[in-house]
Amino acid sequence: MKNVLFFLILIVCSKTTAQTVVSGSTKNNNPIFSGWYADPEGTIFDKTYWVYPTFSAIYDKQVFLDAFSSRDLTHWTKHPRILDTIAIKWAKRAIWSPSIIKNKNNYFLFFGANDIQNDNEIGGIGIAIASKPEGPYKDYLGKPLVDKFYNGAQPIDQFVFRDKDGQHYLIYGGWKHCNIGKLKPDFTGFVPFEDQTVFKEITPENYVEGPFMFIRNNKYYFMWSEGGWGGPDYCVAYAIADSPLGPFKRIGKILEQDPEIATGAGHHSVIKVPNSDTYYIVYHRRPLTQTDANSRETCIEEMNFDEKGFIKPIVITNEGVKEHWIK
């Protein structure tokens, strides 16, 4: 009997380790799950919402990524350590800003690593691959995809964008510079533009980091973060253009702190619900009780547009969004 009981305990413990359910409240849904997490990328795979955030800690402890999934935006399941530096031999620290996309039958997770400060350091933007959204992920290239400072852009804060024609672009950059490059179909490198340049700079006014792009009504919405990530002035601004290459003229801020709710609201992504005009912005912010720069939580709000297609200013809340199943 003791052996049977021990066996049952082992099964329960192994399941708990592999997948922990994190339930949100329908009244107060922000943050959407517990723990210090930042730079969230939200997406949808097979009628399930997924959020891939940075584990927010000092750089030497930022050595893995967790993921979270939900069918309704209020009850979340944690998928721990979907990527770890154990699987990425060249990555030692500062794993952050994941961006994921499904290409054919595989999931490609783009990430930044090592926070390199010059062209002589090892690190930059890498790619991991898996057959399922929850991984486990392994190194795809065995080396960084981008490991140099092109056009002054630090190789961090990567976002993978699929255009209407199926072309994939890598949009990335820190240190107040943003680049765009055309990815090869297999993501092993880049296809030069017609003028033979590999990366084009598309930096808008006040850009700092955290680029994101989506298409609505055939217009390209380019979004980014401004201010300092560790301070209260962190925020999100945007521009609209007719092409993923711009030019992008800054329109204004649409997400920023509320001294009554939280500070440092920024570094976001956008989820569009299929077959609808419903959009959600997923972002991080710092609780009023916290002063540590790494004390960041992942939150969500609905994002709306006016009759001209401009994004309405977003009010950050504790309530977040209501339960929403994907049909």
N, C-alpha and C positions, 0 to 999 in steps of 0.2 A: 504493500500500500504506500509506503514511504517513497519507493522508487517511482511509482506512478505519479504521486503528488509532485515530486521533484521534476519529473519530465514535463508535467503541465506548467509548472512555474517557469521552466526554461522556455517553453513555447510562448507564453505570455510576454516574458521579458524580451525575447527576440523580436516579437512584433512591435512592442512599444519602442524599442530602439530604432527599428526600421521606419516606423511611421507613427507620429504623434498627432492626435487630433487637437487642433486649437480652435475653440469655438468663440465666435464673436457674438456680441449682444445686438439684438435688432434695434435697441434703443441707442446705444453708444457703440458704434462700429469702428471708431478710430481710437487707437491704432487698430489695424485689421488683424494683427497677430502680435503676440508678446515678444519682447526681446529687442535688442538694439540692432536695427537693420536700416540701411540707407540705399540710395541710388536704385530704386526698384524698377525693373522692367516688367510690365504686365502684358500678357498676351492670352490668346485662347487656342487650345488644342482640343479637338474632339468634344466640343460643348462643355469644356472645363476651363475655368479661369486659372491662370498660372501667374505667379509673381516670383521673379528671380532678383533678390536684392544682394547688396554687399553686406557681409557680416561686419558690423561697425565696431571696430576696436583699434588699438594701436597697430601700426603696420606689421610689426613682427608677429602679431597674433592673427592677422588677417590672412590666413593660409588655407581657407576653405570657403565654399559657397553652399548655402542651404537653398531649398526651393519650397514654395507653398502652393497648394492647389485647392480649389473650391468649386462646387457646382452652383453656388448661389450667392457668392460674394460676402457671406456672413459667417460661414463655418469653414475653417481652413485646416488642411492637413499638412503637416510639416514633413518634408523629405530631407533629412539631414545629410550633410557632406556629399552632395551630388558630384562635387569636384573638390579635389584636395591636391596640394602641391606634391604629394607623394606620386601622383600620376603625371605631373608636369615637371620634369627634371630640371628645366631651366628656370622655373619660377620658385622664388624663395620666400617672398613676402608681398604684402600689399596687393592681394587678389581683390579686384573690385569691378564695379559697373558692368555686370553681365548683360549681354544682349543675345537673344536666342532667335533662331529661325529654323523652320522645317524646310529641308530641301530634298525632294524626292522622298526616300524612306528613312532619312536620318535627321537627327536634331543637332544643329551646330551652335555651340555656346561660345560666343566671343567674350574675351575678358582682358583686363589689363593686369599686369604683374610687375612687381619690383620697384615701381615709381622711379624709373630711371630719370636722371638729371642731365645727361649728355649722351652723345653718340657712342661713347666708349664703354658705357655700362651695358650689361646683359639684361634684357627685359623688353617690355613694350606690350603690344597687343597680340594675344594668342588665340587659338581656336581649339576647343575640345569637341568631341563627337560622341553620340550615343544613339541607341536604337529606340529609346523611350524618353519622354520629357523629363522623367525623374532620374535618368541616368542608370547606372554610373557612367560618368564621362571620362574619356581618355584623351590624351594628347593627339591632335590630328596631324600636325605638321612636324612635331619634334623640335620646333624652334618658333620664335615669334613671327607673326605675319608682317608686322610693322615694328621696327626696332630702332628707327632713326627719327630725328627732328626735322621733318619736311615743312617748309614754309613757316618755321618757328613753332609748330604745334607739337606739344608733348604728346607722345603716343599713348593716350589714355581715353577713357570715356567714349568707347566705341559704340556705334549703333549701326545695325544692318538694316538696310531699307530695300524693299522689293518694289520696283516701279511697275507701272501698268503693263509694260511690254515684257515683264519677267526678268529684266536686268536687275541684278543686285548691286547695291552700292555700299561701301563702308564710309560712314560719316563719323569723324572723330576729332578729338583735339582738346588739350588743355593749354594753359599759359596764354589764354586770350586769342588763340588761333584755332580755326576749324577747317579741316580738309575733307574733300570727298574724292573717292576713287572707285573705279569700276572693277568689281570683283570678277574673276574668271568663273565660269559655270561650276567648277568643282571646288572653288574657294581656296585654291592653292597659291593664288597670287592675284595680280591685277592686269587688266587690259588697258593699255595706254589710250588716252583720248586722241582725237584726230590730229592735234598738234604735237603728239608724242609725249606730252606730260603725263605722269602717272597720278599725281595728286593736284587737284585744283583747290585753291583757298576760297572759301565761301563765307568768311567771317563777317557777320553783321555788326552793327554798332553795339557796344557794351557787352559783347559776347565774352564769357569767361570759360565755360565748360558745359558738359552735360547735354549734347545735341540730341534732338529727336525730330522725326519727320513723319507726316502722314498726308494722305490725299483725301480731299473732300470736295465734291462738285468740280473735279478736274483742276483744282488748285492745290499747290504744294504748301503745306503749313510747316514751317521750320521753327522749332522751339529750342530754347537753351536756358542755361542758368547764369545769373549775374550775381555780383557781390562776392563775399567771402564765405566759403562753405562752413566755417566754424563760427560765424557771427550771425547777428539777427537780421542783417540786410540781405541775406540770401533770398533769391526770388527767381521766378520764371518769366521770360518774355518771348515774343514771337514775331514772325514776319510771314508774308504770303507771297508766292511767286508762281509763274507759269511753268517752271522747270525745276528739277531737283538741283540744278546748278545755279539757280537764282537768276538775276541778282536779288538779294534779300534785304529789303529796307525795313528796319525795325519799326513795329507798330506800337508796342508798349508792353508793360507788365500785365500779367493776368493772374499770377499767384504769388502771394507774399505773406509775411508773418502777420499775425493778429496778436498784439500784446496781451489780449485777454484769453487767448487760447494756447498759442505756441509760437516759438520763434524759428528762424532759420528754415523756412519752408522752401524747398527747391528740389533740384535734380530728379526729374519726373519721367514718366512715360504716359502713353495714352492707350486705352483699350476701347476699340469700337465693337459694339455688339453686332454680330452678323444680321443682315437683312433689316436693319433699323438705322435710325439717325441718333442712337443713344451712344454717348461717349463718356468715358470715365478717365479722370486724371489720377494717377498713382504717384505719390511723391513721399519725401521724408520731411520730418520736422523735429524740433527739439522741445521737449516738455518745459514748461515754465519753471519747474523745480530743479532743472538740470543746468549745469554750467560747463560740464565736460563736452568738448566738441564732438566726441564720438557717441554721445548719448542721443541717438537719433532713432525715430520710430517711423514705420511705414504706414501711410494713411491713404485714403481714397475719397474723392468727391466727384459729383457729376459735373460734366463740362458742357456748357450750352453755347449756342451761337445766336447772333441777332439776324435780322432779315437781310443784311448785307454780307453775311458770312464771317463777320468778325467774332472772335471769342469773347464772351462776356466775362468780366472779372469774376474770379472764383472766390467764394467765401469759405475759409477753412473752418471746419466744425468738429465737434466731438461725436456727432451723430453719424457722420460719414454717409453711406448710401444704404438704401433698403435692399432687402433680399431680391435678387434678380436671377432667375433661371434662364438659360439659353434654350430657345425653342429649336 
